[in-house]
Amino acid sequence: MSSLTDTAVVIIDPYNDFLHPSGKLNGLLAQSLKETDTIKHLQMLVKVARAHGIPIFYGLHQQHKPGFIGGWKHATPMQESQRDSVAFQEGSWGVEIYDGLEPDISRGDVVVSKHWCSSSFQNTDLDYQLRQRGITKLVLGGLTANTCLESTTRYAYELGYHTTMLKDATAGFTTEQKDAATEIIWPLFANRVTTVGEWARGLDKAA
């Protein structure tokens, strides 16, 4: 097992509501999930991280509960849509982590405080938790390619983290949107855009 004490994997929003065929929002992502084989690659990402002793940080969206954004005057369309669809409902099966992607605190995984909009850094403790552990390199996957994953990585870029984005461990609301993100937009700010397999082979060579 290699020592990668400055590295962490960050997985964004691996909720059942997104990934499971019965999830409330799965229909919006189903085509992209299928064409990229996203779930298989996310599960591979977890397996590789475990094999190399790399902790996984979970960036999760705020959950719907009574009073969600009640009285807000500046809610985003995304937040209003979540309120109306009752997606990511607190205590529901939909906010459980998809099978094979669950955190393991005994291995150093961290579930950070939940984000309200897109970035898992904004108004959360993600940066604090990473810096407490001396982590400077992030490997990111999750959902969605054009929103929370991209926003989180842009924020990491601004904070000075070295970022690797995994283009087959994500999905978009359409395949075209996902492809635009991974092929055109991500290379503008990520240090590296690659696949889970290529990233894993690099770890094996380094070991």
N, C-alpha and C positions, 0 to 999 in steps of 0.2 A: 504494500500500500504506500502510495506516495504521500509526501507531506505538502499540503497546499493550504497552509494556515492563513494565507492572505486572500483566499478565494472563497466565494459563496455562490450558490445557485439561488436565484430569485424566481419563484413561480407565482404568476399573477392569476387570481380568480379561478382556480380549478374546481369550481362548484359543480354539483350535479345539475343545477339549473342551466348551466352552459353545456356541459359535456355529455350528460346522459340523454338518450333518446326521449325519455319521459320528462326531461327538464323543461321548465317554463319558457326558456329562451333558446332551447336547442334548435328549434326550427330555423332561427335566424342564422345559425352557423353551420347547419348540417352539411350543406354542399362543400363548404370550405374544409370542415373537419374531415370529411370523407376523402376529398381529393389530396389532402396533405398527409392523411393518416396521422392526424395530430395526436390522438390519444396514445397510440403506440409509441410515438416519439417522446411524449411527455413521460410515459412510464419508463422508457429507456433512459431518459434524463435522470429520473429518480434513482434507477438502478445503478447507473454509472457514478452518480454522486455518492451513493452509499459505498460502492466498491472502493472509492478513493478517499473516503473519510471527509467529504466536502459537505458542510452543513447546508441545509435548504431553508431559505427564508420565505415565508408565505405572505404575500401581499393580497389581502382580501377586501372586497368591497363592503361598505356599510350594509347592514341588513335591515330589511323593512320590518317595522314594528309600529304599534299604535303611536300616533303623533309624528310619524316620520315626515320630516321637513315641514311640519305644521307651523304656520305663521311665517314661513320664509318668504322674503320679498325678492330674492335673487337666485332662486333655484334654477339650475340648468335644465334644458330639455331632457337630458339623460336622467336627472333626478326625478323630474316630473313623470317620465315614462316608467321608472321603477316604482314610484308611488302608485300609479294607475294600474300597472300589471301585477303588483304585489310580488315582484320578483325578489329573489334572495330573502325570503321571509324568515325572520328570526325563529329558531327552534324547529324549522321544517327540514324534511329530507333534502330539499333543494339546496340548502346551504351546507350540507355535508360535503366533505372533500371526496372527489371521484375515486373509485376503487383503484388501489395501486399507487395513488399519489399522496396518501395521507402523511402528515408530519410525524416524526419520531423524535420526541424531545430528548430521549436517552442518547441519541446520536448527535445532539447539538442543534437540531432544527429549532427554528424560532418562528412563532406566529406573531406578527407585529400588529400594532393597532390598525384599525380598519380605515381605508381611505374613503372620502366622501364623494370624490369626483373621479378623476382619471389616474393621477399619479399616486403611487404607493409611498412616496416621500412626503407629499404635501399634507400637513396637519397629522402626521403619524410619527412613530418613534423609529422608523426604519433606519434612518441615518445614524441615530444615536446607538441603536443596537449593533449596527455594523462597525462603527468606530470603536465601541467598547471592546470589540473582538479583534481589532487591528486588520479588518478586511478592507482591501483596496481594489479587488478585482471581482466583477460580477458577471455571472453567466445567466442570461435571462430568457425565459419562455413563459407562455401563458396567453391570456386572453384580455382583450382582443388585439390583433396586430396593429390596428389603426388608432386604438384609443388607449386603454390602460397600460398595455405593454410598452407602446411607443412613448407615452407620456412619462412613465416611470424611468425609462432609459434616458430620455432627454434630460430629466431632472438629475439623474446620476451623472451624466456627462457634465452638467453645469457644476456639480459638486466635486468633480475631479476624479471620479471612479473610472477605472479601465473597464469597458463594457464589451461583452461578447453576446450577440443576439442570435438566437437559434431559429432559423426561418422555417423549419419543419416541425417546430414545437409550438405552433401558434395557429390561429385561424382568424378569418375576418367575416363580416356580415355578408360579403360576397367573396368569391375567389379572386375576382379582379381587384377588389380593395386590398386583400391580403397580398397579392402579387405586387401591387403598386408600392405597398409599404416595404416588403422585404427586398425588392429588386431596385427600387428608385429612392425611397425616402430614408430607410435605415442606414444605408452606406454613407449618408451625408453627416451622420453624427456618431454612429457606433464605431468603436475601435476595430471590431471584427464582426462580420455577418457570415454565419456558417451553418452547418447542420449538426444534429446531435452526434451522428456517427463520426463526422470529421473531428469534432471536438473531442470525442472519446478516444479516437486513435491518437490524437496529439498527447493526451494524458498518458496513454499506454507507452508511447515512445519516450516521454519524459521520465517515466518510472523505470 
